[in-house]
Amino acid sequence: MFKTALAAAGLALLFAFTGASAQSYPNQPITMIVSFPPGGATDLVGRALATEMTKVLGQSVVVMNRAGAAGTIGSAAVANAPTNGYTFGFVVSAALTVVPHLQSVPYQLDSFQYLCRAFDVPVYALVRADSRFKSMRELISYARANPGKLNYASVGLGSLPHMAALDLERSAGIKMNHIPYKGEGPAVVDLLGKHVDLMFGTNAVASTHKLLRLAAASEKRTAESPDAPTLTELGYPVVWSIVGGAIAPKGIDPAARAALEKACATAAATPAYQQALVNMKVVPLYADGETYRIQLLRDAGRNRVLIKDSGLLGQ
């Protein structure tokens, strides 16, 4: 009887300790690894989300930039992070759904636990305000008559803007010359300097530099640029956007995972976060972790086909 009572008391203490441990999360600052440099769109959106998550969690969410290699360095750091919930990441989808088809990376899609999708940025075909091309139809007509003579800029090999351009080439039956850059800044400089003819980029860069939006690679016209036709309505079913969200290492503590998922959902719904993204010309578009994971799996399959068709697979 004594042993039974002692065992029962031990179990009760164990359950009490476990419950207290779970309830204590978080009890120290949390690190958000952002896989791009400070000052870019991904970094700024991540910081806006971190600010609001801090209010929900009651602990600071501190941004750490781990930039380089098209987002793969930061993504690898998240995959290898401790699973105690005190390190998670903020990434864009190309590092997970495109780059692994182009080169070897030290992680897979199932190396992560997906917490939430936080934003969606449609890709646009952009030209200088003084460009000879005033419409997408004019540009495609020229490209068909002059294969390989149009130079276009993107933020790098395997970026989502690059994928949009490849998809347009395939859909429209044209061939353009890709000039990859390490960011939107140098790409815009060369566009404005007339070293490239067009750029596949974001609405934010178009607004900042007063670029002409020839078309949007979105399902429907965007509220930010209602005058820009979609590529789909022009006859080219090309839909691409830069999707970003929060991820954690696989095997993250369940209590920490639940707390981070809830904090992300609450933060993404705050007026402060949504207004911050509107100010950046970024579309706030929340989805839960499972929806985000399924979208990335679907995108990865589509991207592999496009990359293979373009002769870039495994390069």
C-alpha positions in Angstrom: 0.0 0.0 0.0 2.8 2.4 0.9 4.7 1.6 -2.3 1.5 2.2 -4.3 0.9 5.5 -2.6 4.5 6.5 -3.1 4.4 5.6 -6.8 1.1 7.6 -7.2 2.7 10.6 -5.5 5.7 10.3 -7.8 3.5 10.2 -10.9 1.5 13.2 -9.6 4.8 15.1 -9.1 6.0 14.2 -12.6 2.7 15.3 -14.2 2.8 18.5 -12.2 6.4 19.2 -13.2 5.7 18.5 -16.9 2.6 20.7 -16.8 4.6 23.5 -15.2 7.4 23.1 -17.7 5.0 23.3 -20.6 3.2 26.3 -19.1 6.5 28.2 -18.5 7.3 28.5 -22.2 8.6 31.0 -23.1 10.7 32.1 -20.2 13.6 33.7 -22.1 14.0 35.7 -25.4 13.3 33.8 -28.6 15.5 34.1 -31.8 13.9 34.6 -35.2 16.4 33.7 -37.9 15.7 35.8 -41.0 17.4 34.3 -44.1 18.0 37.7 -45.9 20.0 40.8 -45.1 18.7 43.7 -43.0 16.6 46.3 -44.8 15.1 44.1 -47.4 11.4 43.2 -47.7 11.8 39.8 -46.0 13.7 41.3 -43.1 11.2 44.2 -42.6 8.2 41.9 -42.7 9.9 39.5 -40.3 10.7 42.4 -37.9 7.1 43.6 -38.1 5.8 40.1 -37.2 8.4 39.7 -34.5 7.3 43.0 -32.9 3.7 41.8 -32.6 4.6 38.2 -31.6 6.7 39.7 -28.7 3.5 41.3 -27.4 1.6 38.0 -27.5 4.3 35.8 -26.1 5.5 38.2 -23.3 9.1 37.6 -24.3 11.3 39.4 -26.8 11.4 37.9 -30.3 14.9 39.0 -31.5 15.7 39.0 -35.2 19.0 37.5 -36.3 19.9 37.9 -40.0 21.6 34.8 -41.5 21.8 35.9 -45.1 23.4 34.3 -48.2 23.1 31.6 -50.8 19.5 32.6 -51.8 18.2 32.1 -48.3 19.7 28.6 -47.9 22.1 29.6 -45.1 19.4 30.8 -42.9 17.1 27.9 -43.7 19.9 25.4 -42.9 20.4 27.2 -39.5 16.7 26.8 -38.7 16.8 23.1 -39.7 19.8 22.5 -37.3 18.5 24.7 -34.5 17.6 23.3 -31.0 14.0 22.0 -30.8 13.3 23.7 -27.5 11.3 26.4 -29.3 13.7 29.3 -28.7 14.8 29.5 -32.3 12.6 29.6 -35.4 13.0 31.1 -38.8 11.4 33.5 -41.2 11.9 32.6 -44.8 10.7 33.0 -48.4 9.6 30.0 -50.3 12.3 29.9 -53.0 14.9 28.6 -50.6 12.6 25.6 -49.9 10.9 25.0 -53.2 13.3 26.2 -55.9 17.0 26.2 -54.8 17.0 22.5 -53.8 16.2 21.6 -57.4 19.2 23.6 -58.6 21.9 22.5 -56.1 22.5 20.4 -53.1 21.3 21.9 -49.8 21.6 20.5 -46.3 17.8 20.2 -45.6 14.6 19.0 -47.2 11.0 20.2 -47.0 10.3 17.7 -44.2 13.3 19.1 -42.1 10.9 21.8 -40.8 7.7 22.3 -38.8 5.6 25.0 -40.5 4.2 27.6 -38.2 2.3 30.0 -40.4 2.4 31.8 -43.8 2.6 35.6 -43.2 2.7 37.4 -46.6 2.4 37.1 -50.4 4.0 39.4 -52.9 2.9 39.1 -56.6 5.7 39.3 -59.2 5.4 42.0 -61.8 7.1 42.6 -65.2 8.6 46.0 -64.9 10.3 48.5 -67.2 11.6 52.1 -67.0 9.0 54.8 -67.4 10.8 55.8 -70.6 10.9 52.3 -72.0 10.0 51.8 -75.7 7.7 49.0 -74.4 4.4 50.5 -73.2 2.5 47.2 -72.9 3.3 43.5 -72.3 1.9 42.7 -75.8 4.5 45.0 -77.4 7.3 43.4 -75.4 6.3 39.8 -76.2 5.9 40.7 -79.9 9.4 42.1 -79.9 10.8 39.1 -78.0 9.2 36.7 -80.6 10.8 38.6 -83.5 14.2 38.9 -81.7 14.9 35.7 -79.7 17.5 36.2 -77.0 17.9 40.0 -77.5 15.9 41.1 -74.5 17.8 41.2 -71.3 15.9 40.8 -68.1 16.9 41.2 -64.5 15.9 39.2 -61.4 17.2 39.0 -57.9 19.1 35.8 -58.6 19.1 32.4 -60.2 16.3 30.3 -58.7 14.4 33.3 -57.2 10.7 33.4 -57.7 10.9 36.4 -60.1 13.3 34.2 -62.2 10.8 31.4 -62.1 8.1 33.8 -63.3 10.2 34.8 -66.2 11.0 31.2 -67.2 7.3 30.4 -67.0 6.5 33.3 -69.2 9.1 32.3 -71.8 7.6 28.8 -71.9 4.0 30.0 -72.1 4.6 32.8 -74.7 7.1 30.8 -76.8 9.8 33.5 -76.4 13.5 33.4 -75.4 15.0 36.2 -73.3 18.5 36.6 -71.7 18.6 36.3 -67.9 20.9 38.7 -65.9 20.8 37.6 -62.3 21.6 40.1 -59.5 22.1 39.7 -55.7 19.2 41.9 -54.8 16.6 44.4 -56.1 18.9 47.4 -55.5 21.6 46.5 -58.1 19.0 45.1 -60.5 17.1 48.4 -60.4 20.3 50.4 -60.9 21.0 48.5 -64.1 17.4 48.8 -65.3 17.4 52.5 -64.8 20.9 52.7 -66.4 19.5 50.9 -69.5 21.8 47.9 -69.1 18.7 45.6 -69.0 15.4 46.0 -70.8 13.0 44.8 -68.0 12.9 43.4 -64.6 10.8 40.8 -62.8 10.2 42.2 -59.3 7.8 43.5 -56.8 5.3 46.3 -56.5 7.4 47.9 -53.8 10.4 48.4 -56.1 8.1 49.7 -58.8 6.6 52.3 -56.6 9.9 53.4 -55.1 11.6 53.9 -58.5 8.5 54.9 -60.6 8.7 51.9 -62.9 6.0 50.9 -65.4 4.1 47.8 -64.4 3.5 46.0 -67.7 1.7 43.0 -66.1 1.2 41.1 -62.9 1.9 37.4 -62.5 -1.2 37.1 -60.2 -4.5 35.3 -60.5 -6.4 38.7 -60.6 -5.5 42.3 -60.8 -4.1 43.6 -57.6 -5.6 46.3 -55.5 -2.2 48.0 -55.4 -1.9 48.2 -59.2 -5.4 47.8 -60.7 -4.3 49.2 -64.1 -1.7 46.5 -64.6 -3.3 43.5 -66.5 -2.5 40.0 -65.4 -0.4 37.7 -67.6 -3.3 35.3 -67.5 -5.8 37.8 -69.0 -3.2 38.4 -71.7 -3.3 34.7 -72.6 -0.4 33.5 -70.6 -1.4 31.5 -67.5 1.6 32.6 -65.4 1.0 33.0 -61.7 3.9 33.6 -59.4 4.3 35.3 -56.0 6.9 35.5 -53.3 5.5 33.7 -50.3 7.0 34.0 -46.8 6.3 32.6 -43.4 7.6 31.2 -40.1 9.2 27.8 -39.8 10.8 25.8 -37.0 13.1 22.8 -36.8 11.4 19.4 -37.1 10.7 17.9 -33.7 10.1 21.2 -32.0 8.6 20.9 -28.5 4.8 20.6 -28.9 4.0 23.2 -26.3 6.4 25.7 -27.9 5.1 24.9 -31.3 1.5 25.6 -30.2 2.5 28.8 -28.5 4.4 30.0 -31.6 1.6 29.1 -34.0 -0.9 31.0 -31.8 1.4 34.0 -31.5 1.9 34.1 -35.3 -1.8 33.9 -36.0 -2.6 36.6 -33.5 0.2 38.9 -34.6 -0.7 38.5 -38.3 -4.2 39.7 -37.5 -3.2 42.9 -35.7 -3.9 46.2 -37.4 -0.2 47.3 -36.7 1.2 44.3 -38.6 -1.2 44.6 -41.5 -0.6 48.4 -41.8 3.2 47.9 -41.7 2.9 45.5 -44.7 0.6 47.9 -46.6 3.2 50.6 -46.1 5.8 48.3 -47.6 3.6 47.4 -50.6 3.4 43.8 -49.3 0.2 41.8 -49.1 -0.5 40.4 -45.7 -1.9 36.9 -46.3 -2.0 34.6 -43.2 -2.5 30.8 -43.4 -1.9 28.2 -40.7 1.1 26.0 -40.7 -0.5 23.0 -42.3 -2.0 25.1 -45.2 1.5 26.7 -45.6 3.2 23.3 -45.7 0.7 21.9 -48.4 1.2 25.0 -50.5 5.0 24.6 -50.4 4.8 20.9 -51.3 2.6 21.8 -54.3 4.9 24.7 -55.4 8.0 22.5 -55.1 6.5 19.9 -57.5 5.6 22.6 -60.0 9.0 24.3 -59.7 10.8 21.0 -60.4 8.9 20.5 -63.7 9.6 24.1 -64.8 13.3 23.9 -63.9 13.7 20.6 -65.7 11.9 21.9 -68.8 14.3 24.9 -68.7 17.4 22.7 -68.6 18.5 23.9 -65.2 17.8 20.9 -63.0 20.7 20.0 -60.8 23.0 22.8 -61.9 
